[in-house]
Amino acid sequence: MSKTGRTNPRRADREAKRRKAYPRTEHAITVRSEKRTSPDLHKLSRAVIAIALAEVDAEKDRDSREEDRHDH
């Protein structure tokens, strides 16, 4: 609404055009299930352990290099 209290007829036209451009229609949504095999937990656990051991080895190497630097 304007300062004078009157509505702007052009704004109403614009809003009507906007409503026509995007009609609100309902769409049917379908969901289909997909059967999946469960993950190989033994294989995953071995991989996680291998990653953890590699991180520990890398940390030990980093610590030993820092000690060598401090000794010199």
Buried (B, 14 or more C-beta within 10 A) or exposed (E): EEEEEEEEEEEEEEEEEEEEEEEEEEEEEEEEEEEEEEEEEEEEEEEEEEEEEEEEEEEEEEEEEEEEEEEE
